[in-house]
Each structure stands twice: as structure tokens, then as C-alpha cells.
Amino acid sequence: MESQVSVMVPTLISAVETVMNPIAAQQDRQSAQQILEEFKESSPYCVQCGLKLSQYYDNPVARHFGLQLLEHSIKFKWNSFKEEEKEQLKMSSLQIIEKGTLGIIYEKIYIKDVISRIIVEIIKREWPQLWPTLLADLYNLCQHGATQTELVLKIYLRLVEDVVSFQNLPTTRRREVLQGLTANMEDLFDFFLSLLQKFRNDFYKTEPIVSDGVQWTQFHNNLEVSRAVLSTLTGYLDWVNMNHIFSKDLLHRLCLLLSNKQLQLSATECLLLIVCRKGKVEERKPLLILFSENAMSLIWNAAIEADHTSKEEYYYLFLKRLCQVIIELGKQLCAMWGPVVDVKQPATFSKYLEAVLAFTQHPGQMISSYTLSLWCSLLQHNVISQDEILMSFIPRLFETASKTLYKVGFPTQNNSPSCDYSRLEFDCDEEFNVFFAKYRSEWSNVLRLSTMLNPGVAFHFANQWLQNVLLKGIDSGNDAANHCTLSSPSFLEWDAASCCLESVMSRLFVSKAENKPEPQLGVNLLHSVLSFEANDPLVLSSLLSCISALFPYLSQTPQTLPVVLKKIFSAVTFSQDGQTKATRSRAVKNVRQHACSIVVKISKQYTDLIFIGSDSEQLSQMEKCILMEALILVSNKFCNFEKQSAFIDEMLKPVKDLWISQDFKEAFWSTEKFMSYIGVDRAPVEPSSADTCGINRSHISCCINTILAVMKRSKWPDNPQEASNGGFVMCSLEDGTVVYRNPATSHVSLLLENLLFLMKTMNALYHPDYLQRRHPEFTKSYELNEIEKLTILGIPPPCVDLTQSVDSKKPVDRMQIFLTTTHDNSCHILGNAGQCLGYEFYKEPNLSQLLLNTHCPKDCYPTAVIPILEVLCPTFYQILSTKWQLIIQRTSEEDDNKESQEVVDDHLTRQLTKEYLDLLVNVTHDKKTVESTDDIGDEEVIQTPANPREETLSLLGQMCLKNECIYPSLLMFVYSCLSWSDTSVANRATGLCYSTLKQFHADQNITNELALYFFSSVLKGLHTHGQHEELQSSLLLLGLQTYELLRPNYPELTQVLLEVPNCTEDLIQGFDGKLLQPNNQKQFNEKKKKDAFKKLVADIIGKSIGQMFKREIHYRDLPTLFTVSRKKHLPLDSVEPHNMGLCDLFTPSNGAATFINQELD
């Protein structure tokens, strides 16, 4: 054997070196790899060669392969080894640890890892039953030095990872190994902590003197072992019994290590695992020892020391972990203060809050963000929120907010100390932009909660900050520029101050605290804001936000309302010198639209308004539309149907005349004429002022936006009595429901015919015949815009300051915007028609040709909904089936280098499938309606999504399954979803499948072919999605329910099961016998049914690619750890042979009769 091994080893070394050689030819590497794999699988000398190769210390690659051979042999050949071979391999593996490695600081990490894996694989097969001396053996190895100690620690860490974290053992073996660990946990923790104490002490005694080789080596040996102990502890601290942690003084030892720069990060990660522990509150009480003066001082000093060098990545990471420890400790206090009787305010609570506040003020915004969730928990805690110490920190929180709310810290800039830390966190400005939006939102929540507790202080600070800002001049940050940018100092401060004011004002009048500010202070602040003149659009936008936030004070000073309106309307018509309607900058457009939105907001709250005239010629179409929404909102307060209807008629008259004109009708009813009318069949025209077709497009957009605005904002009164008095009641239904009428319905209904023909024509634009008529330069106009593509691809949009850029789009872009917005807004009109216009809308003639909306009254289903579904369902099934076939084809080609357009198409197909599936769920199942109230007191009706797993279909769903034009495509689509490669679609479809199948079966419409199709579709779904456990469970349940429902009447289903590999007739008959026999129902419960069905179809359940060709590892069952002998209970008559009188209890006796008679008397 020695000679054979000596011959094989050089061949293996050569093959390994070829595989790892980057300049070797691909064919040579493949041949070498094949040699190695064949040797591992078939050679009987794997162990011998592995042991031989493990001694090649000067060739780490060959040595690593030799150790891999040993690991491979243990994992896959252990059960075939003889006992003496197992024992020999075990001893050899321990000898490798004892004297088969290099020194701890010289050995390669991957060598250490594979050695630890070898021992762990043996442990998983032998311990504790067949290797009772394991702990002693490993302990003895540690006596040989630091190298062996580190390897032993790696073994313990790898073992607990496999057993607890990865759970890659069979259940029985995992339980036995875990029991062994648990039983010896006290000894293990004593062992870990003794090592930590020993090597930490030795570590402090030595210094890394390079000139003294022995001293330098000893220092690093101690350091590496100490790190290994802490690393090993991380595998145990989050699950072991807390007594092992608290009884060993571990918390104090870890706190002492925070001052050690080499070990502080590892110690902090251990502390973090401990303070994050869940479980019974009483068991976590010892964690509060960290609030002691000693522990708090150690944490505080470590934080101060690390902060001095926190711009270095290592110390910055340590500071983040230490911050997380502080925060989780505070959350533990929140959980215990109150529920646990003897937990009160810690003596160091003030010092603790100082530490939290210091982290909140840290220029690293990621560190600061960690603390905000804790502040929220403290501020809304029932007991802690009333604590005087916490209340004293509220003013300081506002002071901190005055620095942290500034939108600075972009990694590409240098205008703040935060920028340096952002470069450690974020790769680009786009990532930081996403983070900061969440960061500011969390800060706003902290300020709102602080306002609830102390509104006086909150308003005082917001008032003082804004007053100071009002006194300052405009600083653009650039002497050459006369306007602000997004990074200008003035805008940054205005933006932050307005954010603070909005947060405070949103809760100021809701707070129940007594120390509210005097109303006159708010009135004075409103006057100060109104008197400020801002000529910069960015500053003006922030000023408008402040005015909007101060609206509640208008009730205190009604005479100020005209001044407010004048200020707002001056912003509506705001423009900068030299700019025209066509050359306005992005910032100017934004501020004008912001002002229009504020008009809508104020119109909701104040109705007695005199609108100031403005130059409508200088208003954009969007601005006009927003202002019109405000007028409609005001008209709703008339509470008079005739007045509101007349007002809407007057407002819609220009639009109505244009919309039903002959020009529009000719354009909308003919695709060719529409293409000419909007100019898509001719070359683009530049400039836009010379584009006559652009005027046509503008008119169409204006009409559609106006119709949508009128429809969404017009409504009947919420108060039933006001609605009745105002003439809004139309009738009452048979069930007593009062039907109201919308004053806009009669006016909007006249416009729907052209709208539907417009949509039909726009859809026809994508027909191949009309695509040929399109001018080639407008090809891009038919595609998604770049922002939508980036959103679909999950790429943040570029973070660029475009405030001063003139938004002059190219003709192709203008056409793209027109086609997109026109189609979207038209869909919005149809989607909101039923909900906004009410019952009267559904009584319109020929409505079935116009829309589908699930809010349709039940008595209108046959005329308004069913005809639409007869066309919609087959069309959608055909479209989506074609698109999914294309996706499946692309997937089978295994092309990883997809073009971005293909990725976008995939995403759109998946999204369309989800939305159509949601539509079918809402069609076939009822929604639940609840009422909600928002912050400004407006009541809103919210409808919760329908539940597809409810077995009872709605009335509309039952009607659909009885309609021969609807149910084939509906059912085919739902069951096709099960096998399409989208888990969310398949998961939602499982519930809908059974509810529809059950109803369809009750209607007795199922044929043999359909039964086979339904059952086969479920099995296909299992094959496609079997790798996902949750979805696999749902599909197994659906398959079982389908089989159980259909099998009695359709025995052909067994033929489908016979096509499953390894599913025989005997197995099916046995399953049927248990499933279909009524007498077996109690014994054959749902879980047993599901398990039995899973065994039948096991070989068809799909697996992930990583598991599909994975070689199965077999573990042999070991003798049980504990044998519990059940005591046999002898019959009662053998224990008590004499007559015990049991029979007399059931035999009438004179005594019993006398007793009964006495009771009756």
C-alpha cells in the first residue's frame, strides 16, 4: 500500500497545481480536475493519500487537497469504514492538530478551517455516544500550545454553527449533539472563560517588539487565541441558557476588553449578541448590570477613545457596534421598566442618556440613525416618557435636530464632516439619498413624539430657529451665482427648519400636555413668515412649507387669511427675470406647483375664500388643473346639488365644447387621423412653438386632466342629513342602502364616449399596421421613459442638482410624455368613475362596453361587469400566456447576459400578472370595508384586500364561474400561474385555485379533461416551485385538496400520479384506501394526509440548482442517549384481588333508593 500511495501522491500534487495554475490551459485544468474528482470518488486510498499530503508543509495547496480528501472520506464513506479504521482516522486527525500544523501566526487560514471541519465531521457521526472522551481529548490538545488551542476553538465554533445555525444534520442526530452540548455547557463556558483569562493576561504582559522574535511571536499568539475565544463565544451567546452568561461574570470581562484596541471589536460583537437576547423579561433582568457605574464608565471611555480615530474603518466599525450595544441595552430597559416590579430608574440613567445623545450627535449619520429608534421607544413608553430625566433631554434633542436635519453628507461632497463617514458607508450619492430620506423621516418621528410630551419647548425651539433664519440674508454659497442650489447654505437651513416646523405643528394641537404655547406666539410667527420676501425659488418653496404648517393659526387670526392667499397666489405666478413660460427653470416650476398644492390643502379647511385673479395665460396646464381642484373642493361646501352641478357645468363648459367637437371626434374615432392629429406620423418639429400638433396634444391633455380633477374632487356631503337636505339622495335600494348622486356625474358621463374611443385608438397605435405608419424618429416615444426603467431595474435615479436647468425637452420626449400621461390619466378616469360618480353612473346606457369596477352595485353586475369580463378574461389570458412562454424560452436558453430591455420586459410581465391576478381575486371575493381618520380629520373609507383563501366566492365570482365565456380563461389563467416562475404569483394563486375549483365542482361543470388539467397543473407547480418551503407547503395542500375533492368522481386522476417517478399502483391504492374510507377520517388527520400525499409526489417536487445534484450525506443512527423504560401497569383486579365494590356503584340498593327519595322530598 505504501508503494501505491507513493506513486499516487506525485500525480495528485501535479493535478492540484495544474488546477490552481492561472496560466494553465483550460483543457489541462479540466483534465486535472477530472483526475482529482475520480480519485476522490473511486480510490480506496483516499485516507492514506490525504494523510500523506497533509505533511507537505512547503506546499499549502497540495496539503489543503490532502485534508480535503480526509474530509470527503469522512462525509461520504464513514459508514463503510470498519471500527478500527474509524478509530485510526480519528486518532490521525487529532495528531494533525497536535503536531501536524505550522505555528498559529504562520498557518494559512484555509488550512485551519479544513482541519477543524475534519474533526467536526467526525463529531457529527460519533459524539456523544461513541466518543465520550471528546471534551477531554480536545482539552488535552490545548495543553500543547496556542496553535492547538485556536484549532480546538475553531472546532467548537464550527460544530455549533452546523448544529444551531445551519442545522445541516438530520433531526435525530442534531438533537443528540445539541443535547450533548447543552449537558456540557457549564464546562464549556468554564473552559472558554479560563482560556480568555489566561491568554488575555499573557497578552497584557507581552509587547509586540519586532526586534525580539520570541516576544513578538508570544504577543501575537496570545492575541490570536483571545480573538478565537471571542469568536467562538459568538456561536453560543445568542441561544444558550442565560444563567451560563450571567453566572460567569462574562459581562464584566467583556466590558474590560473594550479598552483593548485589538480585542474591543470582538468583545463588542459578543456584548451585542447578549443584549439582543429575547425571552422572558425576568430572565433578562441581569442585563441591567450594564447600567452600573463601572460598566457605564468603561463603555463611555471606550466610545470617547474610539471617536478620536473613528474615521479609520476598524474604529468606525467598532463605534457602530458599540452604539448598537447601547441602543439594544436601552430597549431591554424599555421592556423591563414597568412590567418587572422591582425595575426602576437606573442610577446612571442620566449618564446613559448622555451617551445615547452623544451617538445621536455623531457626524456619522449611520451611527446617529441607530439611536433614533431608541428615542422613539423612550418617548412613547408609558412610564419612561414621564421620567424627569428623559424630559430634561427633550430641549437637547431639538438642539441636536438643528444640526442633523441638514441634508449634507453626500460622499462626493466635502461641505460637512459627515461626508468622510459617508464615504465609509455608501458607494454613491444615490445610495446616500435613499438613506437620508429614511433618516430624516425617523428624525421627524422623534420630534413629533417630543412635541406630544412637551409642546411648549417644541414650539419655542421651532419658533426661535425659524425666526433666526428669517433674519438672515440669502447665502447661495457661490459669489458668482445669484440663486441657491440644493447645496447652498441658505437652502439647507431653510429646508431643515421647515422640516422641524412641520414635525412640531403636526402634533402641537393633538398633544394633551398642559404646557402648550400661547396662540399669539404662533400668530406672530405666521406674520413674520408672511412678511418675508423670498426671490429664490428654493427658499420660497421652503417658505411655503412653513406657511402651510402654520395654517392652524388662521383660526386665531381670520383677518390674516387674505394676506396668506396673496402670498400663496404670488407664488403660483412666481417667475424669475428673463424666464418665460417655455424657459422656466425646474426650481420655478416646482415652486409654482407647490403653491397650487397648498391652495388645494387650504381649500379643504377654509371655504369662505375670495380667490385672487391671476394671469391664466402664464399658468401651465398642470397649475390650472390644480387650481381647478381647489375650486371644486370649495364648491363641495355648498351642500346643494343644484348649485354644485351648475358650478361644475360652468367650469367644464370650455372642456366640454372642445372634447365633443368634431375635430376631437374625428381624431379619436380613427387611428390614422389620430396619428396625424398628434403628429406622430411625421418628422419631429423643433422648436416646440412651431409644432402645430403640439397644440393639439396640449388641448387633449388639458381636457383629460380637467375631467379627472372634477371627477375626483366632486362629492356629496358626508353627513346624511346634509345630503338629504341638499338634494343628493337619489333612491334607496331593497336592502335599505341609501343611494346618493354626484353633481358631476351627468356632466362627466357625456364625455366618456370619446374617452373610450381615445383609449381604443391609443391601444391601436401598437398594432403592427400602425407601427409602420409611425415616423421612425418617434420609435423611442413608444417605450418606457428612463426613470421608469431605472425603477423597474432597481437602480436609484441619478442624484443631480437640476434646479436651475431649463426643462426644454426634445420633440421625441414630449411625445413620449404625452402618450404615457394621456393613457395613464384615461385609465385613472375609468378606474375612479364607479367609486367617485356613484350608483347613477352604472345606470348609463351601454356601460358594459366602457368599464369594469368591483364597486359596481350587485344588481348591475349582469349589465355592467359580466359583459366586460367576457372580453377581458380571454384577452388577458392570451396576452400573458404568450409573454410567459417567451420568458420560459429565454430562461431555458440560460443567457445570463440579458439586455436591459429584456429585463424590463420580464419585470413588466410579472407585474402585469400580479395586478391581473389581484383583479381576479377582487372580482371573485368580497372586500372588507373599514373607516379611517387621517391627521386633519378627514374620514376615508379603506377597503382591505380580498382574501383569495376564503372558500366562499362572492356573488360576482359565482356568476363568472357559470358564464361559459369567462370561466375557461379564468381557470386556465389561475392554474397556469402555479407553474410560472414567479413565487409571489404562484403563492397568491394557490388560494384562488381551490376556492374557484370548489365552486366550479359544486356547479357540476367539471369534465374528465378539466379534472386532469387541474391536478396536473398543481403537480407542475410543485415541480417548478418545490424548492421554496412555504410555497411547497401551499401547493401540497392544494394538491391534496384537489385530489380529495375530485378523486371520488374522477378516478382518472390516478393515471396522473402514475406518471410521477417511483409512484406505484400499490402506493396509490394504499393512499386511496386511507383517504376515501369514511371510517379512517379520524385516524387519517390533515397532517397525515398531507405527509402521505407528499411521499407520493416526492420525486416530482422541484429542488434548487444547489441541491439538485448535491450528493446526499448519510448519518447512521447511534444508540439512544437515554432509555426510558415504561412501567407496565397491571390490571386493577390483580392489584386488588378482593371485591372493591365497583359493581355496587351501579346496582340499585335500598340505601341508594332511600337517599334519592329523601332528596326528592
Buried (B, 14 or more C-beta within 10 A) or exposed (E): EEEEBEEBBEBBBEBBBBBBEEEBEEEEBEBBBEBBEEBBEEBEBBBBBBBBBBEBEEBBBBBBBBBBBBBBBBBBBBEEBEEEBBBBBBEBBBEBBBEBBBEBBEBBEEBBBBBBBBBBBBBBBBBBEBBEEBBEBBBBBBEEBBBBBBBBBBBBBBBBBBBBEEEEBBEEBBEBBBEBBBEBBBEBBEBBBEBBEBBBEBBEEBEEEEEEEEBBBBBBBBBBBBBBBBBBBBBBBBEBBBEBBBEBEBBBBBBBBBEBBBBBBBBBBBBBBBBBBEEEBEBBBBBBBBBBEEBBEBBBEBBEBBBEEBBEEBBBBBBBBBBBBBBBBBBBBBBBBBEBEEBEBBEBBBBBBBBBBBBBBBBBBBBBBBBBBBBBBBBBBEEBBEBEEBBEBBBBBBEBBBEBBBBBBBBEBEBBEBBBBBBBBBEEBBBBBEBBEEBBEBBBBBBBBBBBBBBBBBBBBBBEBBBEBBEEEBEBBEEEEEBBBBBBBBBBBBBBBBBBBBBBBBBBEEBEBEEBBEEEBBBBBBBBBBEBEBEBBBBBBBBBBBBBBBBBBBEEBEEBBEBBBEBBBBBBBBBBEEEEEEEBBBBBBBBBBBBBBBBBBBBBBBEEBEEEEBEEEBBBBBBBBBBBBBBBBBBBBBBBBEBBBBBBBEBBEEBBEBBBEEEBBEBBBBBBBBBBBBBBBBEBBEEBEEBEBBEBBBBBBBBBBBBBBBBBBBBBBEEEEEBEEBBBBBEEEEEEEBBBBBBBBBBBBBBBBBBBBBBEBBEBBEEEEBEEBBBEBBEEBBBBBEEEBBBBEEEBEEBEEEBBEEEEEEBBBBBBBBBBEBBEBBEBBBEBBBBBBBBBBBBBEEBBEBBBBBBBBEEBBEBBBBBBBBBBBBEBBEEBBEBBEBBBEBEEEEEEEEEEEBBBBBBBBBEBBBEBBBBBBBBBBBBEEEEEEEEEEEEEEEBEEBBBBBEEBBEBBBBBBBBEBBBBBBBBBBBBBBBBBBBEBBBBBBBBBBBBBBBBBEEEBBEEEBBBBBBBBBBBBBBBBBBBEEBBEBBBBBBBBBBEBBBEEBEBBBEBBEEBEEBEEEBBEEBBEBBEEEEEEEEBEEEEBBEBBBEBBBEBBBEEEEEEEEEEBEBEEBEEEEEEEEEEEEEEEEEEEEEEEEEEEEEEEEEEEEEEEEEEE
